[in-house]
């Protein structure tokens, strides 16, 4: 994904959770972290931002006009975490470029 630093828009991450092959609905909101590319560690507790569900998408609004975070030009890795029963998986979901 590529977005302008002056744009305010949602960053979406597709999340599919299943138990025994059957899809489950996740109730607790997802958490997302957006870190500069090159960061090798998992996100720290203070890096996580609470997002929201939009069907099977975890999403977070980014940008200067009401976004949860404003990003400077650069490349970022997007992480997602969510509660799924007794599990709390953490995934690198992809990269975004801000220009």
Biopython code that builds the backbone (N, CA, C, O; Angstrom):
import numpy as np
from Bio.PDB.StructureBuilder import StructureBuilder

atoms = [
    (1, "UNK", "N", (0.849, -1.168, 0.000)),
    (1, "UNK", "CA", (0.000, 0.000, 0.000)),
    (1, "UNK", "C", (0.893, 1.229, 0.000)),
    (1, "UNK", "O", (1.927, 1.257, 0.667)),
    (2, "UNK", "N", (0.496, 2.223, -0.737)),
    (2, "UNK", "CA", (1.180, 3.513, -0.756)),
    (2, "UNK", "C", (0.169, 4.603, -0.439)),
    (2, "UNK", "O", (-0.924, 4.628, -1.005)),
    (3, "UNK", "N", (0.539, 5.509, 0.472)),
    (3, "UNK", "CA", (-0.339, 6.630, 0.815)),
    (3, "UNK", "C", (0.484, 7.902, 0.948)),
    (3, "UNK", "O", (1.673, 7.857, 1.261)),
    (4, "UNK", "N", (-0.156, 9.023, 0.710)),
    (4, "UNK", "CA", (0.499, 10.317, 0.875)),
    (4, "UNK", "C", (0.532, 10.695, 2.356)),
    (4, "UNK", "O", (-0.398, 10.377, 3.097)),
    (5, "UNK", "N", (1.573, 11.355, 2.781)),
    (5, "UNK", "CA", (1.685, 11.790, 4.174)),
    (5, "UNK", "C", (0.559, 12.751, 4.540)),
    (5, "UNK", "O", (0.226, 12.880, 5.718)),
    (6, "UNK", "N", (-0.030, 13.421, 3.565)),
    (6, "UNK", "CA", (-1.112, 14.375, 3.811)),
    (6, "UNK", "C", (-2.495, 13.734, 3.762)),
    (6, "UNK", "O", (-3.496, 14.407, 4.011)),
    (7, "UNK", "N", (-2.563, 12.446, 3.445)),
    (7, "UNK", "CA", (-3.833, 11.728, 3.327)),
    (7, "UNK", "C", (-4.259, 11.162, 4.678)),
    (7, "UNK", "O", (-3.417, 10.738, 5.470)),
    (8, "UNK", "N", (-5.558, 11.154, 4.939)),
    (8, "UNK", "CA", (-6.105, 10.472, 6.113)),
    (8, "UNK", "C", (-6.997, 9.360, 5.589)),
    (8, "UNK", "O", (-8.013, 9.618, 4.943)),
    (9, "UNK", "N", (-6.607, 8.111, 5.872)),
    (9, "UNK", "CA", (-7.349, 6.958, 5.371)),
    (9, "UNK", "C", (-7.069, 5.738, 6.239)),
    (9, "UNK", "O", (-6.140, 5.725, 7.047)),
    (10, "UNK", "N", (-7.900, 4.713, 6.050)),
    (10, "UNK", "CA", (-7.743, 3.483, 6.814)),
    (10, "UNK", "C", (-6.663, 2.593, 6.210)),
    (10, "UNK", "O", (-6.558, 2.458, 4.991)),
    (11, "UNK", "N", (-5.875, 1.997, 7.076)),
    (11, "UNK", "CA", (-4.980, 0.906, 6.708)),
    (11, "UNK", "C", (-5.701, -0.362, 7.137)),
    (11, "UNK", "O", (-6.066, -0.507, 8.303)),
    (12, "UNK", "N", (-5.909, -1.285, 6.193)),
    (12, "UNK", "CA", (-6.671, -2.516, 6.439)),
    (12, "UNK", "C", (-5.750, -3.731, 6.466)),
    (12, "UNK", "O", (-4.791, -3.814, 5.699)),
    (13, "UNK", "N", (-6.051, -4.667, 7.356)),
    (13, "UNK", "CA", (-5.357, -5.947, 7.426)),
    (13, "UNK", "C", (-6.426, -7.033, 7.455)),
    (13, "UNK", "O", (-7.299, -7.021, 8.323)),
    (14, "UNK", "N", (-6.362, -7.967, 6.516)),
    (14, "UNK", "CA", (-7.331, -9.062, 6.488)),
    (14, "UNK", "C", (-6.988, -10.067, 7.579)),
    (14, "UNK", "O", (-5.853, -10.536, 7.664)),
    (15, "UNK", "N", (-7.977, -10.399, 8.418)),
    (15, "UNK", "CA", (-7.793, -11.352, 9.512)),
    (15, "UNK", "C", (-8.860, -12.431, 9.386)),
    (15, "UNK", "O", (-10.051, -12.131, 9.318)),
    (16, "UNK", "N", (-8.429, -13.683, 9.356)),
    (16, "UNK", "CA", (-9.373, -14.786, 9.316)),
    (16, "UNK", "C", (-9.064, -15.710, 10.481)),
    (16, "UNK", "O", (-7.972, -16.271, 10.563)),
    (17, "UNK", "N", (-10.018, -15.865, 11.375)),
    (17, "UNK", "CA", (-9.850, -16.726, 12.544)),
    (17, "UNK", "C", (-10.824, -17.886, 12.443)),
    (17, "UNK", "O", (-11.976, -17.716, 12.046)),
    (18, "UNK", "N", (-10.344, -19.067, 12.807)),
    (18, "UNK", "CA", (-11.195, -20.252, 12.727)),
    (18, "UNK", "C", (-10.852, -21.213, 13.862)),
    (18, "UNK", "O", (-9.715, -21.270, 14.330)),
    (19, "UNK", "N", (-11.848, -21.953, 14.285)),
    (19, "UNK", "CA", (-11.663, -23.037, 15.249)),
    (19, "UNK", "C", (-12.233, -24.288, 14.589)),
    (19, "UNK", "O", (-13.403, -24.322, 14.207)),
    (20, "UNK", "N", (-11.404, -25.305, 14.460)),
    (20, "UNK", "CA", (-11.857, -26.539, 13.828)),
    (20, "UNK", "C", (-12.362, -26.327, 12.413)),
    (20, "UNK", "O", (-13.247, -27.050, 11.955)),
    (21, "UNK", "N", (-11.806, -25.337, 11.711)),
    (21, "UNK", "CA", (-12.212, -25.063, 10.339)),
    (21, "UNK", "C", (-13.409, -24.147, 10.200)),
    (21, "UNK", "O", (-13.726, -23.721, 9.089)),
    (22, "UNK", "N", (-14.090, -23.830, 11.306)),
    (22, "UNK", "CA", (-15.253, -22.935, 11.253)),
    (22, "UNK", "C", (-14.832, -21.517, 11.624)),
    (22, "UNK", "O", (-14.174, -21.309, 12.644)),
    (23, "UNK", "N", (-15.206, -20.549, 10.806)),
    (23, "UNK", "CA", (-14.868, -19.153, 11.077)),
    (23, "UNK", "C", (-15.508, -18.699, 12.381)),
    (23, "UNK", "O", (-16.636, -19.077, 12.694)),
    (24, "UNK", "N", (-14.778, -17.884, 13.140)),
    (24, "UNK", "CA", (-15.319, -17.320, 14.374)),
    (24, "UNK", "C", (-15.309, -15.803, 14.280)),
    (24, "UNK", "O", (-14.483, -15.219, 13.578)),
    (25, "UNK", "N", (-16.228, -15.173, 14.988)),
    (25, "UNK", "CA", (-16.287, -13.718, 15.055)),
    (25, "UNK", "C", (-15.461, -13.260, 16.241)),
    (25, "UNK", "O", (-15.633, -13.753, 17.356)),
    (26, "UNK", "N", (-14.571, -12.324, 16.001)),
    (26, "UNK", "CA", (-13.702, -11.808, 17.056)),
    (26, "UNK", "C", (-14.364, -10.581, 17.678)),
    (26, "UNK", "O", (-14.705, -9.631, 16.974)),
    (27, "UNK", "N", (-14.544, -10.605, 18.991)),
    (27, "UNK", "CA", (-15.281, -9.540, 19.668)),
    (27, "UNK", "C", (-14.375, -8.388, 20.104)),
    (27, "UNK", "O", (-14.717, -7.226, 19.886)),
    (28, "UNK", "N", (-13.242, -8.685, 20.707)),
    (28, "UNK", "CA", (-12.356, -7.626, 21.194)),
    (28, "UNK", "C", (-11.729, -6.910, 19.998)),
    (28, "UNK", "O", (-11.404, -7.548, 18.997)),
    (29, "UNK", "N", (-11.556, -5.592, 20.094)),
    (29, "UNK", "CA", (-10.972, -4.865, 18.969)),
    (29, "UNK", "C", (-9.530, -5.303, 18.717)),
    (29, "UNK", "O", (-8.819, -5.684, 19.647)),
    (30, "UNK", "N", (-9.107, -5.248, 17.460)),
    (30, "UNK", "CA", (-7.731, -5.606, 17.138)),
    (30, "UNK", "C", (-6.774, -4.512, 17.583)),
    (30, "UNK", "O", (-7.180, -3.378, 17.840)),
    (31, "UNK", "N", (-5.514, -4.863, 17.670)),
    (31, "UNK", "CA", (-4.461, -3.878, 17.938)),
    (31, "UNK", "C", (-3.519, -3.912, 16.750)),
    (31, "UNK", "O", (-3.194, -4.978, 16.227)),
    (32, "UNK", "N", (-3.083, -2.728, 16.327)),
    (32, "UNK", "CA", (-2.149, -2.619, 15.219)),
    (32, "UNK", "C", (-0.949, -1.788, 15.639)),
    (32, "UNK", "O", (-1.063, -0.886, 16.469)),
    (33, "UNK", "N", (0.192, -2.099, 15.065)),
    (33, "UNK", "CA", (1.407, -1.327, 15.289)),
    (33, "UNK", "C", (2.006, -1.041, 13.921)),
    (33, "UNK", "O", (2.002, -1.902, 13.042)),
    (34, "UNK", "N", (2.517, 0.163, 13.744)),
    (34, "UNK", "CA", (3.132, 0.559, 12.482)),
    (34, "UNK", "C", (4.526, 1.071, 12.822)),
    (34, "UNK", "O", (4.685, 2.144, 13.403)),
    (35, "UNK", "N", (5.535, 0.279, 12.446)),
    (35, "UNK", "CA", (6.922, 0.577, 12.813)),
    (35, "UNK", "C", (7.771, 0.771, 11.561)),
    (35, "UNK", "O", (7.489, 0.171, 10.524)),
    (36, "UNK", "N", (8.814, 1.608, 11.648)),
    (36, "UNK", "CA", (9.690, 1.794, 10.489)),
    (36, "UNK", "C", (10.293, 0.464, 10.038)),
    (36, "UNK", "O", (10.656, -0.376, 10.862)),
    (37, "UNK", "N", (10.396, 0.284, 8.723)),
    (37, "UNK", "CA", (11.054, -0.908, 8.182)),
    (37, "UNK", "C", (12.481, -0.927, 8.719)),
    (37, "UNK", "O", (13.138, 0.111, 8.796)),
    (38, "UNK", "N", (12.943, -2.086, 9.081)),
    (38, "UNK", "CA", (14.281, -2.229, 9.648)),
    (38, "UNK", "C", (14.242, -2.527, 11.131)),
    (38, "UNK", "O", (15.219, -3.022, 11.692)),
    (39, "UNK", "N", (13.108, -2.227, 11.779)),
    (39, "UNK", "CA", (12.951, -2.597, 13.179)),
    (39, "UNK", "C", (12.880, -4.120, 13.222)),
    (39, "UNK", "O", (12.042, -4.722, 12.551)),
    (40, "UNK", "N", (13.753, -4.743, 14.004)),
    (40, "UNK", "CA", (13.802, -6.203, 13.998)),
    (40, "UNK", "C", (13.033, -6.835, 15.152)),
    (40, "UNK", "O", (12.745, -8.031, 15.121)),
    (41, "UNK", "N", (12.706, -6.059, 16.150)),
    (41, "UNK", "CA", (12.004, -6.606, 17.317)),
    (41, "UNK", "C", (10.498, -6.564, 17.114)),
    (41, "UNK", "O", (9.989, -5.784, 16.310)),
    (42, "UNK", "N", (9.795, -7.406, 17.847)),
    (42, "UNK", "CA", (8.339, -7.310, 17.881)),
    (42, "UNK", "C", (7.957, -5.969, 18.485)),
    (42, "UNK", "O", (8.749, -5.389, 19.228)),
    (43, "UNK", "N", (6.764, -5.456, 18.189)),
    (43, "UNK", "CA", (6.336, -4.184, 18.775)),
    (43, "UNK", "C", (6.313, -4.251, 20.304)),
    (43, "UNK", "O", (5.950, -5.271, 20.889)),
    (44, "UNK", "N", (6.707, -3.148, 20.934)),
    (44, "UNK", "CA", (6.627, -3.020, 22.388)),
    (44, "UNK", "C", (5.199, -2.660, 22.777)),
    (44, "UNK", "O", (4.403, -2.264, 21.926)),
    (45, "UNK", "N", (4.880, -2.795, 24.036)),
    (45, "UNK", "CA", (3.515, -2.524, 24.519)),
    (45, "UNK", "C", (3.031, -1.136, 24.092)),
    (45, "UNK", "O", (1.863, -0.970, 23.740)),
    (46, "UNK", "N", (3.908, -0.151, 24.121)),
    (46, "UNK", "CA", (3.497, 1.217, 23.790)),
    (46, "UNK", "C", (3.342, 1.455, 22.286)),
    (46, "UNK", "O", (2.844, 2.506, 21.882)),
    (47, "UNK", "N", (3.759, 0.501, 21.454)),
    (47, "UNK", "CA", (3.620, 0.635, 20.000)),
    (47, "UNK", "C", (2.220, 0.282, 19.501)),
    (47, "UNK", "O", (1.826, 0.699, 18.411)),
    (48, "UNK", "N", (1.475, -0.478, 20.286)),
    (48, "UNK", "CA", (0.168, -0.968, 19.837)),
    (48, "UNK", "C", (-0.900, 0.108, 19.958)),
    (48, "UNK", "O", (-0.977, 0.820, 20.959)),
    (49, "UNK", "N", (-1.726, 0.214, 18.914)),
    (49, "UNK", "CA", (-2.845, 1.159, 18.868)),
    (49, "UNK", "C", (-4.111, 0.342, 18.624)),
    (49, "UNK", "O", (-4.133, -0.529, 17.754)),
    (50, "UNK", "N", (-5.154, 0.619, 19.383)),
    (50, "UNK", "CA", (-6.406, -0.109, 19.222)),
    (50, "UNK", "C", (-7.088, 0.316, 17.932)),
    (50, "UNK", "O", (-7.296, 1.504, 17.685)),
    (51, "UNK", "N", (-7.432, -0.666, 17.119)),
    (51, "UNK", "CA", (-8.134, -0.424, 15.866)),
    (51, "UNK", "C", (-9.590, -0.833, 15.999)),
    (51, "UNK", "O", (-10.157, -0.823, 17.091)),
    (52, "UNK", "N", (-10.180, -1.189, 14.882)),
    (52, "UNK", "CA", (-11.572, -1.628, 14.863)),
    (52, "UNK", "C", (-11.745, -2.696, 13.792)),
    (52, "UNK", "O", (-10.915, -2.848, 12.896)),
    (53, "UNK", "N", (-12.844, -3.430, 13.910)),
    (53, "UNK", "CA", (-13.184, -4.439, 12.920)),
    (53, "UNK", "C", (-14.119, -3.843, 11.876)),
    (53, "UNK", "O", (-15.017, -3.066, 12.201)),
    (54, "UNK", "N", (-13.900, -4.211, 10.632)),
    (54, "UNK", "CA", (-14.817, -3.921, 9.536)),
    (54, "UNK", "C", (-14.934, -5.230, 8.757)),
    (54, "UNK", "O", (-14.146, -5.507, 7.853)),
    (55, "UNK", "N", (-15.937, -6.025, 9.131)),
    (55, "UNK", "CA", (-16.095, -7.394, 8.637)),
    (55, "UNK", "C", (-14.852, -8.189, 9.014)),
    (55, "UNK", "O", (-14.526, -8.264, 10.199)),
    (56, "UNK", "N", (-14.142, -8.786, 8.056)),
    (56, "UNK", "CA", (-12.954, -9.568, 8.413)),
    (56, "UNK", "C", (-11.675, -8.743, 8.358)),
    (56, "UNK", "O", (-10.578, -9.301, 8.336)),
    (57, "UNK", "N", (-11.804, -7.442, 8.336)),
    (57, "UNK", "CA", (-10.651, -6.551, 8.260)),
    (57, "UNK", "C", (-10.410, -5.861, 9.597)),
    (57, "UNK", "O", (-11.329, -5.296, 10.189)),
    (58, "UNK", "N", (-9.169, -5.912, 10.065)),
    (58, "UNK", "CA", (-8.733, -5.048, 11.157)),
    (58, "UNK", "C", (-8.303, -3.749, 10.475)),
    (58, "UNK", "O", (-7.626, -3.780, 9.448)),
    (59, "UNK", "N", (-8.691, -2.624, 11.040)),
    (59, "UNK", "CA", (-8.312, -1.373, 10.394)),
    (59, "UNK", "C", (-8.011, -0.299, 11.419)),
    (59, "UNK", "O", (-8.470, -0.335, 12.560)),
    (60, "UNK", "N", (-7.210, 0.667, 10.957)),
    (60, "UNK", "CA", (-6.864, 1.817, 11.785)),
    (60, "UNK", "C", (-6.763, 3.038, 10.871)),
    (60, "UNK", "O", (-6.228, 2.961, 9.765)),
    (61, "UNK", "N", (-7.279, 4.146, 11.350)),
    (61, "UNK", "CA", (-7.234, 5.387, 10.578)),
    (61, "UNK", "C", (-5.885, 6.056, 10.819)),
    (61, "UNK", "O", (-5.502, 6.301, 11.963)),
    (62, "UNK", "N", (-5.167, 6.350, 9.736)),
    (62, "UNK", "CA", (-3.888, 7.038, 9.837)),
    (62, "UNK", "C", (-3.967, 8.341, 9.062)),
    (62, "UNK", "O", (-4.685, 8.437, 8.066)),
    (63, "UNK", "N", (-3.237, 9.332, 9.515)),
    (63, "UNK", "CA", (-3.173, 10.591, 8.799)),
    (63, "UNK", "C", (-3.379, 11.779, 9.698)),
    (63, "UNK", "O", (-3.755, 11.635, 10.862)),
    (64, "UNK", "N", (-3.131, 12.959, 9.157)),
    (64, "UNK", "CA", (-3.134, 14.184, 9.957)),
    (64, "UNK", "C", (-4.506, 14.718, 10.352)),
    (64, "UNK", "O", (-4.596, 15.578, 11.228)),
    (65, "UNK", "N", (-5.580, 14.227, 9.727)),
    (65, "UNK", "CA", (-6.921, 14.747, 10.022)),
    (65, "UNK", "C", (-7.735, 13.742, 10.824)),
    (65, "UNK", "O", (-8.664, 13.127, 10.300)),
    (66, "UNK", "N", (-7.385, 13.577, 12.093)),
    (66, "UNK", "CA", (-8.138, 12.695, 12.974)),
    (66, "UNK", "C", (-7.653, 11.261, 13.016)),
    (66, "UNK", "O", (-8.309, 10.413, 13.620)),
    (67, "UNK", "N", (-6.520, 10.964, 12.390)),
    (67, "UNK", "CA", (-5.983, 9.607, 12.420)),
    (67, "UNK", "C", (-5.434, 9.262, 13.797)),
    (67, "UNK", "O", (-5.064, 10.145, 14.571)),
    (68, "UNK", "N", (-5.386, 7.969, 14.089)),
    (68, "UNK", "CA", (-4.820, 7.505, 15.356)),
    (68, "UNK", "C", (-3.320, 7.749, 15.396)),
    (68, "UNK", "O", (-2.733, 7.843, 16.474)),
    (69, "UNK", "N", (-2.701, 7.852, 14.235)),
    (69, "UNK", "CA", (-1.274, 8.127, 14.114)),
    (69, "UNK", "C", (-1.050, 8.866, 12.801)),
    (69, "UNK", "O", (-1.741, 8.616, 11.814)),
    (70, "UNK", "N", (-0.091, 9.768, 12.793)),
    (70, "UNK", "CA", (0.316, 10.463, 11.581)),
    (70, "UNK", "C", (1.705, 9.968, 11.221)),
    (70, "UNK", "O", (2.605, 9.973, 12.060)),
    (71, "UNK", "N", (1.884, 9.543, 9.986)),
    (71, "UNK", "CA", (3.146, 8.957, 9.554)),
    (71, "UNK", "C", (3.921, 9.921, 8.666)),
    (71, "UNK", "O", (3.351, 10.563, 7.784)),
    (72, "UNK", "N", (5.222, 10.018, 8.906)),
    (72, "UNK", "CA", (6.123, 10.796, 8.054)),
    (72, "UNK", "C", (6.481, 9.961, 6.836)),
    (72, "UNK", "O", (6.339, 8.739, 6.873)),
    (73, "UNK", "N", (6.939, 10.585, 5.759)),
    (73, "UNK", "CA", (7.356, 9.799, 4.603)),
    (73, "UNK", "C", (8.393, 8.740, 4.996)),
    (73, "UNK", "O", (9.316, 9.003, 5.768)),
    (74, "UNK", "N", (8.215, 7.552, 4.448)),
    (74, "UNK", "CA", (9.121, 6.438, 4.723)),
    (74, "UNK", "C", (8.411, 5.124, 4.497)),
    (74, "UNK", "O", (7.276, 5.094, 4.020)),
    (75, "UNK", "N", (9.088, 4.019, 4.845)),
    (75, "UNK", "CA", (8.508, 2.682, 4.710)),
    (75, "UNK", "C", (8.264, 2.121, 6.094)),
    (75, "UNK", "O", (9.074, 2.302, 7.004)),
    (76, "UNK", "N", (7.141, 1.440, 6.247)),
    (76, "UNK", "CA", (6.709, 0.936, 7.551)),
    (76, "UNK", "C", (6.238, -0.509, 7.441)),
    (76, "UNK", "O", (5.709, -0.934, 6.414)),
    (77, "UNK", "N", (6.443, -1.252, 8.524)),
    (77, "UNK", "CA", (5.883, -2.588, 8.659)),
    (77, "UNK", "C", (4.636, -2.479, 9.516)),
    (77, "UNK", "O", (4.651, -1.844, 10.570)),
    (78, "UNK", "N", (3.545, -3.105, 9.059)),
    (78, "UNK", "CA", (2.282, -3.106, 9.790)),
    (78, "UNK", "C", (2.154, -4.445, 10.520)),
    (78, "UNK", "O", (2.313, -5.508, 9.919)),
    (79, "UNK", "N", (1.868, -4.380, 11.804)),
    (79, "UNK", "CA", (1.665, -5.558, 12.648)),
    (79, "UNK", "C", (0.220, -5.580, 13.117)),
    (79, "UNK", "O", (-0.404, -4.529, 13.264)),
    (80, "UNK", "N", (-0.319, -6.777, 13.354)),
    (80, "UNK", "CA", (-1.663, -6.914, 13.896)),
    (80, "UNK", "C", (-1.653, -7.965, 14.992)),
    (80, "UNK", "O", (-0.925, -8.954, 14.917)),
    (81, "UNK", "N", (-2.467, -7.738, 16.006)),
    (81, "UNK", "CA", (-2.658, -8.691, 17.093)),
    (81, "UNK", "C", (-4.126, -8.643, 17.491)),
    (81, "UNK", "O", (-4.772, -7.598, 17.412)),
    (82, "UNK", "N", (-4.645, -9.799, 17.923)),
    (82, "UNK", "CA", (-6.053, -9.856, 18.309)),
    (82, "UNK", "C", (-6.253, -11.019, 19.268)),
    (82, "UNK", "O", (-5.471, -11.969, 19.279)),
    (83, "UNK", "N", (-7.302, -10.936, 20.067)),
    (83, "UNK", "CA", (-7.647, -12.007, 20.992)),
    (83, "UNK", "C", (-8.538, -12.999, 20.269)),
    (83, "UNK", "O", (-9.556, -12.622, 19.689)),
    (84, "UNK", "N", (-8.152, -14.281, 20.304)),
    (84, "UNK", "CA", (-8.938, -15.344, 19.670)),
    (84, "UNK", "C", (-9.010, -16.498, 20.663)),
    (84, "UNK", "O", (-8.186, -17.413, 20.642)),
    (85, "UNK", "N", (-10.013, -16.432, 21.529)),
    (85, "UNK", "CA", (-10.111, -17.443, 22.584)),
    (85, "UNK", "C", (-8.955, -17.284, 23.553)),
    (85, "UNK", "O", (-8.739, -16.194, 24.082)),
    (86, "UNK", "N", (-8.212, -18.347, 23.793)),
    (86, "UNK", "CA", (-7.071, -18.281, 24.710)),
    (86, "UNK", "C", (-5.791, -17.840, 24.009)),
    (86, "UNK", "O", (-4.756, -17.680, 24.656)),
    (87, "UNK", "N", (-5.851, -17.645, 22.704)),
    (87, "UNK", "CA", (-4.674, -17.240, 21.940)),
    (87, "UNK", "C", (-4.686, -15.738, 21.669)),
    (87, "UNK", "O", (-5.743, -15.117, 21.561)),
    (88, "UNK", "N", (-3.489, -15.172, 21.562)),
    (88, "UNK", "CA", (-3.316, -13.783, 21.142)),
    (88, "UNK", "C", (-2.191, -13.751, 20.106)),
    (88, "UNK", "O", (-1.049, -13.429, 20.435)),
    (89, "UNK", "N", (-2.515, -14.085, 18.856)),
    (89, "UNK", "CA", (-1.480, -14.117, 17.826)),
    (89, "UNK", "C", (-0.986, -12.713, 17.485)),
    (89, "UNK", "O", (-1.717, -11.730, 17.605)),
    (90, "UNK", "N", (0.273, -12.649, 17.058)),
    (90, "UNK", "CA", (0.904, -11.410, 16.595)),
    (90, "UNK", "C", (1.494, -11.709, 15.228)),
    (90, "UNK", "O", (2.283, -12.642, 15.076)),
    (91, "UNK", "N", (1.107, -10.911, 14.222)),
    (91, "UNK", "CA", (1.564, -11.132, 12.851)),
    (91, "UNK", "C", (2.123, -9.864, 12.229)),
    (91, "UNK", "O", (1.614, -8.766, 12.456)),
    (92, "UNK", "N", (3.187, -10.031, 11.435)),
    (92, "UNK", "CA", (3.602, -8.962, 10.524)),
    (92, "UNK", "C", (2.651, -9.063, 9.341)),
    (92, "UNK", "O", (2.598, -10.093, 8.669)),
    (93, "UNK", "N", (1.911, -8.010, 9.089)),
    (93, "UNK", "CA", (0.851, -8.072, 8.089)),
    (93, "UNK", "C", (1.243, -7.532, 6.730)),
    (93, "UNK", "O", (0.555, -7.799, 5.744)),
    (94, "UNK", "N", (2.320, -6.786, 6.649)),
    (94, "UNK", "CA", (2.733, -6.222, 5.362)),
    (94, "UNK", "C", (3.460, -4.909, 5.561)),
    (94, "UNK", "O", (3.790, -4.519, 6.681)),
    (95, "UNK", "N", (3.702, -4.240, 4.453)),
    (95, "UNK", "CA", (4.424, -2.970, 4.493)),
    (95, "UNK", "C", (3.611, -1.878, 3.799)),
    (95, "UNK", "O", (2.835, -2.146, 2.882)),
    (96, "UNK", "N", (3.805, -0.664, 4.250)),
    (96, "UNK", "CA", (3.219, 0.486, 3.573)),
    (96, "UNK", "C", (4.327, 1.505, 3.305)),
    (96, "UNK", "O", (5.306, 1.595, 4.045)),
    (97, "UNK", "N", (4.148, 2.257, 2.241)),
    (97, "UNK", "CA", (5.062, 3.345, 1.896)),
    (97, "UNK", "C", (4.299, 4.640, 2.008)),
    (97, "UNK", "O", (3.220, 4.787, 1.433)),
    (98, "UNK", "N", (4.851, 5.574, 2.743)),
    (98, "UNK", "CA", (4.258, 6.903, 2.870)),
    (98, "UNK", "C", (5.158, 7.864, 2.092)),
    (98, "UNK", "O", (6.364, 7.933, 2.330)),
    (99, "UNK", "N", (4.562, 8.596, 1.172)),
    (99, "UNK", "CA", (5.335, 9.531, 0.349)),
    (99, "UNK", "C", (4.900, 10.960, 0.573)),
    (99, "UNK", "O", (5.448, 11.875, -0.041)),
]
sb = StructureBuilder()
sb.init_structure("model")
sb.init_model(0)
sb.init_chain("A")
sb.init_seg("    ")
for serial, (resi, resn, name, xyz) in enumerate(atoms, 1):
    if name == "N":
        sb.init_residue(resn, " ", resi, " ")
    sb.init_atom(name, np.array(xyz, "f"), 0.0, 1.0, " ", f" {name:<3s}", serial, name[0])
structure = sb.get_structure()
